[in-house]
Amino acid sequence: MSAVPPLAGSNRRFMSGNEAVARGAWEAGCNLAAAYPGTPSTEILEFAAHYPEMYTEWSVNEKVSLEVAIGASLAGSRAFCAMKHVGLNVASDALMSQTLAGVGAGLVIAVADDVGLSSSQNEQDSRFWGRFAHVPLLEPADAQEAYEYTQRAFELSEQFNTPVILRLTTRICHVKGVVNFGERREHENAQGFVKDPGRLIMTPGVARQRLPMMFEREAEIQRHSESSNLNIIMDGSDKRVGFITSGPTYMHVKEAFPHAPLVKLGLSYPVPFDKIRALASQVDQLVVVEEVEPILETELKAAGIALLGKEILPRIGELSPNVLRPAIAELLGEAVPETVPVKAPIEIKPPAPRIDPATGINVFPRPPTMCVACPHLGIYYCLSKIRNTTISGDIGCYTLGAGHPWNALDTTVCMGASMGIAHGLDKGRVEADKDKKIIAVIGDSTFMHMGMQGLLDITYNNGNVTILLLDNRAVGMTGGQDNPASGRDIHGKESTKVDFRKLCEALGVKPERIHEVNPYELPTLFTALRDEVKIAEPSVIITNQPCVLIDYYGAQPALTVDDDKCTGCGNCLDIGCPAILVTRRETVVKPNGSEKELAFVKIESGACTGCNLCPKTCGPDAILPLADYIRQ
């Protein structure tokens, strides 16, 4: 968990948007906060966990976190849950029913969109959920508003008896700013849980009666949106173009066009059509600037408001000033500033080497890779050596196994999908693939999040899949958060620890088909993998070494290369460890006349943790322990 300094005595502080949201929830009297880690929202709960008045938990997935928050709300406590954009897909089942039932105390759902895809598999726009679920949606423009809007969200939730979505983006979550904050105000609800089967037991008959109430509530919130000070018209002297903004696009527009009039939407759904019509009457042209889908644009055009949007602005990525300026200049017939065009990627290619202009040296590309001594390195080394396979991957650090030098994943879609996709690859195979071995790779936290159901489906339907369950006792990709595999809760206190062997057996895997191996023991791992793919039934290989970045991990003496023994075979490079560096390359001619490239290496001892993977690939035994040095 991230280390957070104690709160300072001042009521002004430099905060990220994530920290500001946590502070706002605490000050609003929130009693419960739940989440599943996911960039860019992860730190919200990490910061919330430092407020003792608020119960916090890492839930096993986003659906559970929302259900926990719903339960707390119905019990009379203000409740909060946080997730990244794709997490709300998982939680949507609960959301779409609870919008009919309403809330008890205030219920706020923070969802963080990854605009620009810094760490996600898609760029979906969570503003759709406001429309789909008929709930209000707030969009802060900076850290101060993230703090304030969180509190306003609780008020709106109770005022209109509805869940409220706080829509963030990566820029809001991670960029820091000065926040003026206050103190906690306890929220009292003496009633507690109130039995109300006509509202809370969502049978078809109850839902049918609640639907008109939901639509009436939405209309009432729409009227509130027109008068709310969260939605404002800001005048400007340059009337040639006016802008409609929400969230971070307000900041982009103000930086690019400081003198332009605009509407700033803080409560962006329901849409305040009258305010927007008022701005439209004051300007020559109206442009809606929204990230990323043309949602407002579509609704406003349907309402008869003339404007431009995605005709001139891209539908992907952030609409930063360097994107806005040339688009508006072209609209106005002005000289277009030179800039790199924003285009959708049409093909994934490995990064090309570049020439350093200062030295003329060909600089090697540096794509994302795994950490030094990551327990997944040996797994992908072995997978890359096994032929005639199709490997279904999942979401986590181990997604990097698709890259160089392993190239050992064939699919990655969403959390837990490795299991179902592997099962489908097995059952749907055609004659050309009849002898292919199907392997699924999934991490411990992802397995508990959405993978268990897939394994049960495989066993129930007699699938033929070999599952690699990578237990590194952490949610590694988002910062090493604890989960039920680590046996510690969000506060680091001892808790229930999942026994994956027993769990897999309970899900239908035969005991003799479950193996627990040390991923640093390459011969053992390779043998288990080679043998299990030959068995025509479900099998699970559980790896059992912790993430190198958490306190469970114990470093060993670092390694070094004996230059006199190194033959340049390059076998150690197939491990993919970033601590192994090529010092020189040579091309030699073999006796048969063919050429072979040699790669001589060294080990960066300051990074090496002595995991002993690379010595197992070294025929001449040129990799040796560096005496008396252990990385701290």
Legacy VTK file of the C-alpha trace (Angstrom):
# vtk DataFile Version 3.0
C-alpha trace
ASCII
DATASET POLYDATA
POINTS 632 float
0.000 0.000 0.000
1.280 3.491 -0.783
2.974 5.302 2.061
1.038 8.476 2.908
2.422 11.186 5.216
0.226 12.295 8.126
-2.129 15.182 7.462
-0.529 18.555 7.951
-2.006 21.148 10.287
-2.748 23.569 7.436
-6.031 23.416 5.525
-4.198 23.882 2.201
-2.397 20.958 0.688
-0.920 19.745 -2.586
-3.081 16.740 -3.574
-3.731 14.486 -6.520
-7.314 14.163 -7.653
-7.440 10.671 -6.149
-6.351 11.927 -2.742
-8.797 14.824 -2.997
-11.695 12.439 -3.662
-10.762 10.370 -0.609
-10.578 13.518 1.514
-13.916 14.723 0.194
-15.605 11.410 1.017
-14.189 11.457 4.536
-15.279 15.048 5.163
-18.773 14.236 3.864
-19.197 11.771 6.737
-18.780 8.683 4.585
-18.540 5.566 6.771
-17.603 2.943 4.172
-15.454 2.858 1.059
-14.783 -0.210 -1.083
-12.880 -0.708 -4.331
-10.918 -3.056 -6.531
-7.507 -1.748 -7.647
-7.417 -0.395 -11.186
-5.386 2.386 -12.759
-6.123 5.299 -12.658
-8.446 4.975 -9.623
-6.346 2.781 -7.303
-4.988 5.448 -4.971
-8.461 6.699 -3.966
-8.967 3.790 -1.595
-5.316 3.760 -0.513
-5.711 7.325 0.704
-9.157 6.605 2.186
-7.686 3.759 4.229
-5.755 6.300 6.314
-8.952 7.767 7.770
-9.860 5.593 10.792
-13.476 6.784 10.904
-14.138 5.195 7.539
-14.248 1.426 7.021
-12.272 0.543 3.893
-11.751 -2.706 2.013
-10.293 -4.140 -1.142
-13.178 -6.126 -2.577
-12.564 -9.126 -4.822
-14.056 -7.278 -7.809
-15.923 -4.085 -8.666
-19.365 -5.680 -8.559
-18.787 -6.793 -4.998
-17.421 -3.377 -4.041
-20.582 -1.687 -5.322
-22.814 -4.239 -3.604
-20.959 -3.665 -0.322
-21.464 0.078 -0.740
-25.160 -0.440 -1.552
-25.587 -2.495 1.610
-23.929 0.176 3.738
-26.112 2.859 2.145
-29.266 0.875 2.921
-27.982 0.403 6.482
-27.957 4.183 6.910
-24.275 4.990 6.284
-22.972 7.198 3.549
-21.067 4.837 1.254
-18.576 5.126 -1.568
-16.956 2.801 -4.093
-14.259 3.416 -6.690
-13.189 1.657 -9.867
-11.661 2.247 -13.270
-13.874 2.570 -16.317
-13.902 -1.108 -17.280
-14.710 -1.968 -13.662
-18.131 -0.399 -14.025
-18.856 -2.955 -16.739
-18.425 -5.610 -14.059
-20.483 -3.662 -11.509
-23.246 -2.668 -13.915
-25.585 -5.500 -12.934
-25.912 -4.034 -9.451
-26.059 -0.446 -10.728
-28.859 -1.045 -13.211
-31.125 -2.496 -10.535
-30.191 -0.153 -7.698
-31.056 2.870 -9.802
-34.659 1.646 -9.577
-34.528 0.934 -5.851
-32.752 4.129 -4.854
-30.537 4.515 -1.796
-30.620 4.803 1.976
-27.881 7.232 2.901
-25.818 8.794 0.119
-24.220 6.416 -2.391
-21.398 7.662 -4.656
-19.630 5.683 -7.391
-16.294 7.108 -8.554
-15.332 5.780 -11.980
-12.029 6.758 -13.567
-11.771 6.766 -17.360
-8.364 6.103 -18.891
-8.458 8.740 -21.616
-5.375 8.115 -23.706
-5.140 4.439 -22.689
-2.155 4.755 -20.374
-2.988 1.443 -18.690
-6.168 -0.045 -20.129
-7.481 -2.251 -22.899
-10.001 0.294 -24.192
-10.981 3.947 -23.922
-14.671 3.619 -23.181
-16.570 6.678 -22.008
-18.300 6.221 -18.636
-20.625 9.151 -19.246
-22.849 6.664 -21.051
-23.672 5.095 -17.683
-25.404 8.276 -16.512
-27.800 7.971 -19.435
-28.094 4.194 -19.256
-28.796 4.085 -15.515
-30.687 7.404 -15.392
-28.451 8.753 -12.605
-26.705 12.119 -12.213
-23.085 12.358 -13.291
-20.542 14.863 -11.990
-17.275 15.772 -13.752
-14.615 17.694 -11.810
-12.032 19.713 -13.733
-9.181 19.621 -11.196
-8.205 18.323 -7.763
-10.088 21.058 -5.887
-13.285 20.206 -7.708
-12.661 16.490 -7.208
-12.702 17.204 -3.480
-15.769 19.454 -3.628
-17.791 17.396 -6.106
-17.392 14.257 -4.006
-19.204 16.016 -1.192
-21.807 17.451 -3.543
-22.376 13.945 -4.912
-23.422 12.666 -1.489
-25.845 15.595 -1.142
-27.371 14.959 -4.571
-27.680 11.246 -3.820
-29.770 11.912 -0.731
-31.697 14.806 -2.244
-32.910 12.705 -5.186
-32.695 9.190 -3.694
-30.286 7.926 -6.320
-26.767 6.623 -6.795
-24.488 9.338 -8.184
-21.546 8.787 -10.544
-18.404 10.872 -10.094
-16.663 10.615 -13.465
-12.904 11.138 -13.337
-10.179 10.771 -15.957
-6.504 9.861 -15.693
-5.581 13.558 -15.759
-7.906 14.371 -12.860
-6.804 11.314 -10.865
-3.063 11.802 -11.124
-2.348 15.498 -11.656
-1.778 17.382 -8.405
-3.000 20.802 -7.371
-3.534 22.883 -4.273
-6.695 21.850 -2.412
-8.385 23.871 0.303
-10.064 21.384 2.621
-12.052 21.334 5.842
-12.964 18.868 8.565
-15.195 15.835 8.817
-18.918 16.369 9.327
-20.557 13.293 10.751
-23.670 12.116 8.964
-26.265 10.848 11.377
-28.986 8.379 10.407
-30.801 7.053 13.439
-33.177 4.861 11.429
-30.695 2.305 10.221
-31.970 -0.262 7.761
-35.655 0.178 6.938
-37.507 -2.838 5.604
-39.245 -1.874 2.384
-39.928 -4.910 0.167
-41.936 -2.780 -2.266
-38.718 -0.934 -3.066
-35.845 -3.243 -2.251
-36.915 -6.662 -3.498
-36.467 -6.164 -7.202
-38.967 -8.595 -8.699
-40.499 -7.787 -12.100
-43.620 -6.453 -10.427
-41.672 -4.114 -8.154
-39.383 -2.971 -10.973
-42.380 -2.195 -13.166
-43.779 0.099 -10.482
-40.425 1.787 -9.889
-39.758 2.637 -13.537
-42.099 5.680 -13.703
-40.575 6.946 -10.440
-37.081 6.665 -11.916
-38.120 8.693 -14.976
-39.800 11.330 -12.801
-36.634 11.552 -10.709
-34.544 12.002 -13.843
-36.765 14.842 -15.015
-36.507 16.498 -11.600
-32.699 16.256 -11.685
-32.728 17.736 -15.189
-34.584 20.788 -13.877
-32.071 20.993 -11.043
-29.228 20.851 -13.581
-30.545 23.996 -15.275
-30.323 26.015 -12.046
-27.338 24.333 -10.408
-24.199 26.360 -9.792
-22.274 23.284 -10.939
-23.218 24.323 -14.475
-22.202 27.861 -15.382
-21.918 30.168 -18.381
-18.572 31.990 -18.497
-18.511 35.098 -20.660
-15.662 35.990 -22.997
-14.710 38.783 -25.346
-14.038 36.636 -28.419
-17.530 35.677 -29.612
-16.428 33.947 -32.802
-16.493 30.522 -31.127
-18.126 29.408 -27.901
-17.365 26.113 -26.212
-19.239 23.489 -24.240
-16.913 21.741 -21.801
-17.007 19.245 -18.958
-14.346 17.884 -16.654
-10.735 18.368 -17.806
-11.752 19.732 -21.215
-12.656 22.974 -19.418
-8.997 23.410 -18.470
-7.838 22.610 -21.995
-10.208 25.157 -23.546
-9.350 27.889 -21.016
-5.654 27.429 -21.720
-6.056 27.380 -25.497
-8.764 30.097 -25.783
-8.769 32.232 -22.623
-11.077 34.865 -24.120
-13.753 32.555 -25.501
-17.183 32.249 -23.864
-18.100 28.770 -22.678
-20.417 26.579 -20.673
-18.680 24.630 -17.942
-20.650 21.502 -17.026
-19.903 20.102 -13.579
-23.212 18.226 -13.428
-22.947 17.053 -17.011
-25.926 14.715 -16.890
-28.796 15.456 -17.064
-27.841 18.086 -19.636
-28.884 21.724 -18.989
-30.168 22.411 -22.504
-31.439 25.924 -21.760
-28.059 27.120 -20.507
-26.415 25.790 -23.620
-29.021 27.473 -25.821
-28.260 30.722 -24.001
-24.587 30.445 -24.870
-25.395 29.491 -28.463
-27.333 32.745 -28.891
-24.240 34.761 -27.890
-21.619 33.292 -30.236
-21.074 32.885 -33.961
-20.251 29.185 -33.753
-20.572 26.619 -30.984
-18.135 23.741 -30.441
-18.580 20.928 -27.924
-15.280 19.645 -26.516
-15.739 16.259 -24.875
-13.576 13.240 -24.095
-14.011 10.912 -25.808
-17.352 9.981 -27.403
-19.736 12.500 -29.053
-22.370 12.029 -26.342
-23.237 15.665 -25.628
-22.875 16.459 -29.309
-25.461 13.850 -30.286
-27.939 14.951 -27.613
-27.576 18.654 -28.343
-27.942 18.200 -32.081
-31.045 16.091 -31.441
-32.387 19.024 -29.391
-31.967 21.308 -32.401
-28.853 23.155 -31.230
-26.444 23.891 -34.080
-22.858 23.058 -33.175
-19.697 21.287 -34.204
-17.878 18.501 -32.398
-16.222 15.388 -33.678
-16.375 16.712 -37.256
-13.339 18.794 -36.326
-12.000 17.099 -33.171
-10.602 13.584 -32.725
-12.553 10.806 -31.027
-9.505 9.390 -29.282
-7.164 10.704 -26.616
-7.084 13.930 -24.651
-8.225 17.156 -26.301
-5.253 19.129 -25.074
-4.486 22.670 -26.289
-2.123 21.410 -29.008
-5.073 19.430 -30.402
-7.655 22.198 -30.025
-5.703 25.135 -31.450
-5.172 23.805 -35.000
-8.729 22.477 -35.202
-10.261 25.842 -34.264
-7.791 27.776 -36.419
-8.875 25.764 -39.437
-12.520 26.343 -38.504
-11.907 30.098 -38.445
-9.864 30.070 -41.657
-6.690 31.069 -39.845
-3.176 29.734 -40.341
-2.966 26.302 -38.755
-0.101 25.945 -36.254
2.284 23.138 -37.122
1.603 20.135 -34.952
1.737 16.389 -35.063
-1.604 15.120 -36.412
-3.670 13.001 -34.061
-4.515 9.766 -35.803
-5.967 6.504 -34.628
-3.401 3.715 -34.486
-4.145 1.293 -37.307
-1.422 -1.220 -36.647
0.635 -2.291 -33.658
4.313 -2.342 -34.526
7.391 -2.731 -32.346
8.996 0.633 -31.626
11.629 1.513 -34.212
15.149 2.421 -33.124
15.870 6.121 -33.178
19.049 8.058 -33.820
20.170 10.274 -30.949
20.701 13.674 -32.651
23.520 14.595 -30.244
25.645 11.467 -30.635
24.386 9.833 -33.821
24.049 6.584 -31.901
21.271 4.157 -32.795
19.231 4.147 -29.553
17.587 0.851 -28.663
13.790 1.094 -28.142
12.567 0.584 -24.587
9.100 -0.984 -24.551
7.442 -1.924 -21.242
8.836 -5.088 -19.726
8.760 -7.084 -16.512
10.782 -6.213 -13.439
14.184 -7.659 -12.658
13.677 -11.144 -11.148
9.900 -11.063 -11.686
8.559 -14.568 -10.948
6.749 -14.451 -14.295
10.023 -14.374 -16.268
10.665 -18.102 -15.929
7.082 -18.903 -16.819
7.233 -17.103 -20.138
10.697 -18.466 -20.843
9.219 -21.973 -20.556
6.086 -21.098 -22.525
8.231 -19.730 -25.347
10.005 -23.094 -25.595
6.852 -25.225 -25.851
5.581 -25.614 -29.409
2.173 -26.190 -30.967
0.261 -24.206 -28.367
-2.373 -21.490 -28.225
-2.007 -19.360 -25.102
-4.871 -17.298 -23.724
-3.691 -14.442 -21.505
-5.278 -12.107 -19.004
-5.031 -8.643 -17.452
-2.036 -7.940 -15.221
1.767 -7.675 -15.267
1.847 -11.012 -17.047
0.195 -9.442 -20.105
3.741 -8.316 -20.887
4.486 -11.932 -21.804
3.093 -11.055 -25.231
6.207 -8.980 -25.863
9.852 -9.602 -26.666
11.689 -11.906 -26.089
8.945 -14.348 -25.139
6.056 -13.656 -27.579
4.162 -16.184 -25.487
0.562 -14.904 -25.444
-1.995 -15.103 -28.239
-5.016 -13.316 -26.727
-5.762 -10.829 -23.953
-9.247 -9.330 -23.682
-10.462 -8.507 -20.176
-10.288 -9.548 -16.527
-10.742 -13.309 -16.209
-11.275 -13.872 -19.928
-8.283 -16.194 -20.262
-10.350 -19.048 -18.838
-13.466 -18.761 -20.979
-11.508 -17.953 -24.122
-9.234 -20.953 -23.560
-12.308 -23.143 -23.121
-13.770 -21.752 -26.338
-10.482 -22.313 -28.170
-10.671 -25.928 -27.038
-14.312 -26.597 -27.850
-14.338 -24.576 -31.059
-11.131 -25.898 -32.564
-11.163 -26.878 -36.226
-9.244 -29.684 -37.928
-6.171 -27.506 -38.440
-5.835 -27.091 -34.661
-6.849 -30.555 -33.527
-3.429 -31.238 -31.975
-2.899 -27.776 -30.494
-2.369 -27.550 -26.729
-4.541 -24.889 -25.080
-3.008 -22.960 -22.178
-4.547 -20.196 -20.048
-2.408 -17.786 -18.005
-3.997 -15.861 -15.139
-2.805 -14.103 -11.985
-3.977 -14.681 -8.440
-6.022 -11.497 -8.039
-7.522 -11.776 -11.525
-8.444 -15.405 -10.850
-10.400 -14.374 -7.749
-11.847 -11.336 -9.552
-13.465 -13.126 -12.510
-11.473 -16.264 -13.284
-12.965 -18.788 -10.881
-16.207 -18.982 -12.832
-14.281 -19.729 -16.009
-12.404 -22.612 -14.387
-15.672 -24.037 -13.099
-17.057 -23.838 -16.626
-14.018 -25.711 -17.952
-14.336 -28.530 -15.434
-18.132 -28.721 -15.622
-18.049 -28.998 -19.397
-15.061 -31.368 -19.608
-12.674 -28.910 -21.189
-9.070 -29.661 -22.068
-7.096 -26.661 -20.845
-3.878 -26.303 -18.871
-4.098 -23.320 -16.517
-1.083 -21.435 -15.220
-2.222 -19.679 -12.034
0.470 -17.145 -11.168
0.249 -16.471 -7.436
2.556 -13.555 -6.616
0.510 -12.547 -3.531
-0.228 -9.071 -4.842
-2.204 -7.031 -7.341
1.114 -6.321 -9.035
0.191 -4.093 -11.982
-1.510 -1.456 -9.821
1.166 -1.228 -7.141
1.292 -4.438 -5.121
-1.986 -4.146 -3.234
-2.982 -6.976 -0.906
-5.720 -9.436 -1.833
-7.112 -12.690 -0.400
-4.033 -14.531 -1.712
-1.697 -12.447 0.464
-3.595 -13.108 3.688
-3.597 -9.407 4.617
-6.271 -6.738 4.379
-5.867 -3.172 3.143
-4.388 -2.150 6.499
-1.810 -4.933 6.431
-3.588 -6.879 9.146
-3.719 -10.668 9.021
-6.798 -12.036 7.287
-8.053 -15.135 5.499
-5.559 -16.509 2.998
-6.895 -18.430 0.014
-5.522 -21.931 -0.552
-5.495 -22.135 -4.349
-4.914 -25.872 -4.406
-8.053 -26.498 -2.360
-9.978 -23.869 -4.301
-9.125 -25.411 -7.672
-10.030 -28.849 -6.354
-13.369 -27.496 -5.116
-13.949 -26.101 -8.617
-13.621 -29.569 -10.091
-9.941 -30.082 -10.951
-8.678 -33.537 -9.967
-6.097 -33.409 -7.141
-3.469 -35.196 -9.233
-3.838 -32.519 -11.922
-2.948 -29.661 -9.539
0.745 -28.829 -9.144
2.448 -26.125 -7.110
5.871 -25.113 -8.423
8.581 -22.566 -7.777
8.810 -20.478 -10.994
12.531 -19.920 -10.408
13.125 -23.667 -10.760
13.129 -23.799 -14.543
13.577 -27.577 -15.003
10.724 -28.365 -12.601
8.448 -25.736 -14.143
9.199 -26.826 -17.703
8.624 -30.500 -16.885
5.293 -29.790 -15.195
4.139 -27.679 -18.123
5.315 -30.147 -20.778
3.653 -33.068 -19.005
0.335 -31.391 -18.206
-0.373 -30.145 -21.725
-0.286 -33.778 -22.825
-3.145 -34.705 -20.457
-6.572 -34.405 -22.103
-8.344 -32.877 -19.106
-8.201 -29.688 -17.008
-5.010 -29.183 -15.046
-3.665 -26.294 -12.962
-0.039 -25.327 -12.329
0.218 -22.851 -9.449
3.381 -20.785 -9.141
4.180 -19.676 -5.607
6.748 -16.867 -5.446
5.901 -13.269 -4.468
6.165 -10.102 -6.499
9.690 -8.698 -6.179
8.312 -5.276 -5.175
6.455 -6.367 -2.027
7.805 -7.102 1.422
7.267 -10.855 1.087
10.159 -11.000 -1.362
13.655 -11.786 -0.096
16.597 -10.850 -2.326
19.607 -13.162 -2.619
23.244 -12.293 -3.441
23.441 -10.554 -6.810
24.968 -12.269 -9.833
27.781 -11.324 -12.173
29.214 -12.577 -15.489
32.675 -14.070 -15.789
33.867 -12.453 -19.029
36.446 -15.149 -19.597
33.783 -17.866 -19.599
31.025 -16.063 -21.519
30.779 -17.481 -25.042
28.224 -14.994 -26.325
25.557 -17.677 -26.816
22.846 -15.241 -25.648
20.698 -17.920 -24.023
20.340 -15.819 -20.868
18.734 -13.029 -22.908
15.756 -15.309 -23.564
14.837 -14.909 -19.878
14.002 -11.278 -20.609
15.457 -9.907 -17.372
16.191 -6.150 -17.607
19.314 -6.581 -15.444
21.053 -8.523 -18.235
22.700 -6.102 -20.665
24.434 -6.758 -23.978
27.927 -5.265 -23.989
28.951 -6.202 -27.526
27.840 -8.275 -30.490
29.920 -10.250 -32.950
29.079 -12.188 -36.088
31.064 -15.385 -36.587
31.124 -17.871 -39.447
30.482 -21.478 -38.413
32.378 -24.400 -40.015
29.398 -25.097 -42.276
29.622 -21.575 -43.662
26.546 -20.163 -41.896
26.727 -17.001 -39.836
25.866 -16.759 -36.158
25.500 -13.623 -34.074
27.042 -13.697 -30.617
25.856 -11.464 -27.779
28.207 -10.928 -24.848
26.510 -9.716 -21.688
26.965 -8.303 -18.242
24.591 -8.188 -15.276
23.706 -4.882 -13.638
24.467 -6.007 -10.094
22.784 -2.999 -8.545
19.466 -4.227 -9.935
19.979 -8.012 -9.682
18.278 -9.814 -6.780
19.966 -13.168 -7.283
16.860 -15.054 -8.393
19.109 -17.592 -10.192
17.000 -17.863 -13.334
19.735 -16.898 -15.770
22.410 -19.358 -14.496
20.068 -22.202 -15.443
20.288 -21.131 -19.101
24.071 -20.696 -19.144
25.911 -23.702 -20.592
29.481 -22.514 -19.808
28.532 -21.595 -16.198
29.656 -18.031 -16.723
27.060 -16.520 -14.343
28.231 -16.544 -10.731
27.154 -15.047 -7.373
28.663 -11.679 -6.574
29.952 -12.260 -3.064
28.740 -10.089 -0.199
26.298 -7.957 -2.230
22.536 -8.133 -1.726
20.267 -5.501 -3.256
18.307 -3.592 -0.635
LINES 1 633
632 0 1 2 3 4 5 6 7 8 9 10 11 12 13 14 15 16 17 18 19 20 21 22 23 24 25 26 27 28 29 30 31 32 33 34 35 36 37 38 39 40 41 42 43 44 45 46 47 48 49 50 51 52 53 54 55 56 57 58 59 60 61 62 63 64 65 66 67 68 69 70 71 72 73 74 75 76 77 78 79 80 81 82 83 84 85 86 87 88 89 90 91 92 93 94 95 96 97 98 99 100 101 102 103 104 105 106 107 108 109 110 111 112 113 114 115 116 117 118 119 120 121 122 123 124 125 126 127 128 129 130 131 132 133 134 135 136 137 138 139 140 141 142 143 144 145 146 147 148 149 150 151 152 153 154 155 156 157 158 159 160 161 162 163 164 165 166 167 168 169 170 171 172 173 174 175 176 177 178 179 180 181 182 183 184 185 186 187 188 189 190 191 192 193 194 195 196 197 198 199 200 201 202 203 204 205 206 207 208 209 210 211 212 213 214 215 216 217 218 219 220 221 222 223 224 225 226 227 228 229 230 231 232 233 234 235 236 237 238 239 240 241 242 243 244 245 246 247 248 249 250 251 252 253 254 255 256 257 258 259 260 261 262 263 264 265 266 267 268 269 270 271 272 273 274 275 276 277 278 279 280 281 282 283 284 285 286 287 288 289 290 291 292 293 294 295 296 297 298 299 300 301 302 303 304 305 306 307 308 309 310 311 312 313 314 315 316 317 318 319 320 321 322 323 324 325 326 327 328 329 330 331 332 333 334 335 336 337 338 339 340 341 342 343 344 345 346 347 348 349 350 351 352 353 354 355 356 357 358 359 360 361 362 363 364 365 366 367 368 369 370 371 372 373 374 375 376 377 378 379 380 381 382 383 384 385 386 387 388 389 390 391 392 393 394 395 396 397 398 399 400 401 402 403 404 405 406 407 408 409 410 411 412 413 414 415 416 417 418 419 420 421 422 423 424 425 426 427 428 429 430 431 432 433 434 435 436 437 438 439 440 441 442 443 444 445 446 447 448 449 450 451 452 453 454 455 456 457 458 459 460 461 462 463 464 465 466 467 468 469 470 471 472 473 474 475 476 477 478 479 480 481 482 483 484 485 486 487 488 489 490 491 492 493 494 495 496 497 498 499 500 501 502 503 504 505 506 507 508 509 510 511 512 513 514 515 516 517 518 519 520 521 522 523 524 525 526 527 528 529 530 531 532 533 534 535 536 537 538 539 540 541 542 543 544 545 546 547 548 549 550 551 552 553 554 555 556 557 558 559 560 561 562 563 564 565 566 567 568 569 570 571 572 573 574 575 576 577 578 579 580 581 582 583 584 585 586 587 588 589 590 591 592 593 594 595 596 597 598 599 600 601 602 603 604 605 606 607 608 609 610 611 612 613 614 615 616 617 618 619 620 621 622 623 624 625 626 627 628 629 630 631
